[in-house]
Every structure is written in C-alpha cells, then in structure tokens.
C-alpha cells in the first residue's frame, strides 16, 4: 500500500491519499512508528495537493505530536512544512513564514544543506507571492547558491524559475 501510495503521489493524489490512509491503519495496528510517520507525511502532502488545507494542517499537527512523542525532530520539521504550505496556499504568509523560519533554524543546527535550500526557496516563494521582490530575490538567491553547491538540479531549476519571475515582474528586466 505504501509503495502504491508513493507511486501515485504526483500523478493521482486521490488514489495516493486513499492507499496511504489504508496503509496508515495497518501501520497503526502493527505499531510501526517509522512507517506511520512516513505515511502521515505523504497524507499531509496529498491533502495539500488536493487543496484540502484544513485537513492538511490537522495532519501536520498530528505529525508534530507523534514525532515529538517519539523524539523524531526531522518529522516535526516536516509537519511544520505541511502546515506552512497550507497557510501559504490560503495567503496566510505570517503563519507560513513563522513555520519556515523555525525549520530553517532547525536545519541550520543540524547542517542539512538540502533542507535549508528548499526552506529558503519556500520563504522566497512566499515573498514572491506577496510581490515583495527584493526579499524574494534574497531568499531565492540563497536557495540557488545552496542548490548549486550541493548539485541539486531540481532545487536549482525551481530557483532559476523563481528568479526569472522576480526579474520579469518585479524588476521589469526581461533580458536578465
């Protein structure tokens, strides 16, 4: 069920959500904490993809509680990300940025460059959505620098795209 849920997370989040919920019930019965946490992440992400933001926030909160109970701070951070994405999607950038900055501090403390890069990119995207192009550019550039340093091409292409939006709409500089 987990394999099927992961396979469909992008192409068919509805099926992925259904399979992940079924798998979560089994993982709960087996008391398989690692799998439960992974499935909660998948469910929260799918809920965001399906624009079920209240449910995504609830799943993120539940994930934080379970991760905290089992001393799994990396899953607490992921729970905050799920919630932050939901808040950003409904325009509550104060709440989303608060959560992203909490995560950024956590990732800096454990020196997780990739997660720092993605988090900085998310902060930049929030500023981009608010049309605060100078701040957006600052965070997007920091994210891009990390992406290039660690050779993460997915992160880099996302940031090049965001940077192009800043140049086009924020600076009216089509050549750049």
C-alpha positions as CSV (number, residue, x, y, z in Angstrom):
1,X,0.0,0.0,0.0
2,X,2.8,2.4,0.8
3,X,4.6,1.6,-2.5
4,X,1.3,2.2,-4.4
5,X,0.7,5.5,-2.4
6,X,4.2,6.8,-3.2
7,X,3.9,5.8,-6.9
8,X,0.7,7.9,-7.3
9,X,1.5,10.9,-5.2
10,X,2.1,13.3,-8.1
11,X,0.1,11.7,-10.9
12,X,-3.0,10.8,-8.8
13,X,-3.0,12.3,-5.3
14,X,-6.6,11.0,-4.7
15,X,-5.5,7.4,-5.1
16,X,-2.3,8.0,-3.2
17,X,-4.3,9.5,-0.3
18,X,-6.6,6.5,-0.2
19,X,-3.8,4.0,-0.2
20,X,-1.8,6.0,2.3
21,X,-4.8,6.1,4.7
22,X,-5.2,2.3,4.3
23,X,-1.5,1.8,5.0
24,X,-1.6,4.1,8.0
25,X,-4.3,2.0,9.6
26,X,-2.2,-1.1,9.1
27,X,0.9,0.6,10.4
28,X,-1.0,1.7,13.5
29,X,-2.1,-1.9,14.1
30,X,1.5,-3.1,13.8
31,X,2.8,-0.2,15.9
32,X,5.3,0.6,13.1
33,X,6.2,4.2,14.1
34,X,8.6,4.9,11.2
35,X,6.0,3.8,8.6
36,X,3.3,5.8,10.4
37,X,5.4,8.9,10.3
38,X,6.2,8.5,6.6
39,X,2.6,7.9,5.8
40,X,1.5,10.9,7.8
41,X,3.9,13.0,5.7
42,X,2.5,11.5,2.5
43,X,-1.1,12.1,3.6
44,X,-0.4,15.7,4.6
45,X,1.3,16.4,1.2
46,X,-1.5,14.8,-0.7
47,X,-4.1,16.8,1.3
48,X,-2.2,20.0,0.2
49,X,-2.1,18.8,-3.4
50,X,-5.9,18.3,-3.3
51,X,-6.4,21.7,-1.7
52,X,-7.8,20.2,1.5
53,X,-5.9,22.7,3.6
54,X,-7.7,22.4,6.9
55,X,-7.2,18.6,6.8
56,X,-3.5,19.1,5.8
57,X,-3.0,21.4,8.8
58,X,-4.6,18.9,11.1
59,X,-2.4,16.1,9.7
60,X,0.7,18.3,10.1
61,X,-0.3,19.0,13.7
62,X,-0.8,15.3,14.4
63,X,2.5,14.5,12.7
64,X,4.3,17.0,15.0
65,X,2.7,15.5,18.1
66,X,3.6,11.9,17.1
67,X,7.1,12.9,16.1
68,X,7.6,14.8,19.3
69,X,6.4,11.8,21.3
70,X,9.0,9.5,19.6
71,X,11.8,12.1,19.6
72,X,11.9,12.4,15.8
73,X,12.6,16.1,15.2
74,X,13.0,15.7,11.4
75,X,9.4,14.7,11.2
76,X,8.4,17.6,13.4
77,X,10.0,19.9,10.8
78,X,8.2,18.1,8.0
79,X,4.9,18.6,9.9
80,X,5.6,22.3,10.1
81,X,6.3,22.3,6.4
82,X,3.0,20.7,5.6
83,X,1.2,23.3,7.7
84,X,3.3,26.1,6.2
85,X,2.4,25.1,2.7
86,X,-1.3,25.1,3.6
87,X,-1.1,28.5,5.2
88,X,0.8,29.9,2.2
89,X,-1.8,28.5,-0.2
90,X,-4.6,30.4,1.6
91,X,-2.4,33.6,1.8
92,X,-1.5,33.4,5.5
93,X,2.1,34.3,4.9
94,X,2.7,35.4,8.5
95,X,2.0,31.9,9.8
96,X,3.8,30.1,6.9
97,X,6.9,32.2,7.3
98,X,7.0,31.7,11.0
99,X,7.0,27.9,10.5
100,X,9.6,28.1,7.7
101,X,11.9,30.1,9.8
102,X,11.5,27.6,12.7
103,X,12.5,24.9,10.2
104,X,15.4,26.9,8.8
105,X,16.9,27.3,12.3
106,X,16.5,23.5,12.9
107,X,18.1,22.7,9.5
108,X,21.0,25.1,10.2
109,X,21.6,23.5,13.6
110,X,21.9,20.0,12.0
111,X,23.7,21.4,8.9
112,X,21.1,19.9,6.5
113,X,22.0,21.9,3.4
114,X,19.4,20.4,1.1
115,X,16.5,21.1,3.5
116,X,17.9,24.6,4.1
117,X,17.9,25.2,0.4
118,X,14.3,24.0,0.0
119,X,13.2,26.1,3.0
120,X,14.9,29.2,1.8
121,X,13.2,28.7,-1.6
122,X,9.8,28.4,0.1
123,X,10.4,31.6,2.0
124,X,11.4,33.3,-1.2
125,X,8.3,31.9,-2.9
126,X,6.1,33.4,-0.1
127,X,7.7,36.8,-0.6
128,X,7.2,36.4,-4.4
129,X,3.5,35.7,-3.8
130,X,3.3,38.9,-1.8
131,X,5.1,40.8,-4.6
132,X,8.0,41.7,-2.2
133,X,10.5,41.1,-5.0
134,X,13.6,42.3,-3.2
135,X,13.1,40.0,-0.2
136,X,12.0,37.2,-2.6
137,X,15.2,37.6,-4.6
138,X,17.4,37.5,-1.4
139,X,16.0,34.1,-0.3
140,X,15.7,32.7,-3.8
141,X,19.4,33.5,-4.4
142,X,20.5,31.9,-1.1
143,X,18.5,28.8,-2.0
144,X,20.0,28.7,-5.5
145,X,23.5,29.1,-4.1
146,X,23.0,26.0,-1.9
147,X,21.4,24.1,-4.8
148,X,24.4,24.7,-7.0
149,X,26.8,23.9,-4.2
150,X,25.2,20.5,-3.4
151,X,24.4,19.9,-7.1
152,X,20.6,19.6,-6.6
153,X,19.3,20.2,-10.0
154,X,15.6,20.1,-9.0
155,X,16.1,22.8,-6.4
156,X,18.3,24.8,-8.8
157,X,15.7,24.8,-11.6
158,X,12.9,25.8,-9.2
159,X,15.0,28.8,-8.0
160,X,16.0,29.8,-11.6
161,X,12.3,29.8,-12.4
162,X,11.5,32.0,-9.3
163,X,14.4,34.3,-10.1
164,X,13.1,34.8,-13.7
165,X,9.7,35.7,-12.2
166,X,11.4,38.3,-10.0
167,X,13.3,39.8,-12.9
168,X,10.2,39.8,-15.2
169,X,7.5,41.1,-12.8
170,X,9.5,42.7,-10.0
171,X,12.2,44.4,-11.9
172,X,10.8,44.5,-15.5
173,X,14.2,43.3,-16.6
174,X,13.3,40.7,-19.3
175,X,16.9,40.5,-20.5
176,X,18.2,39.2,-17.1
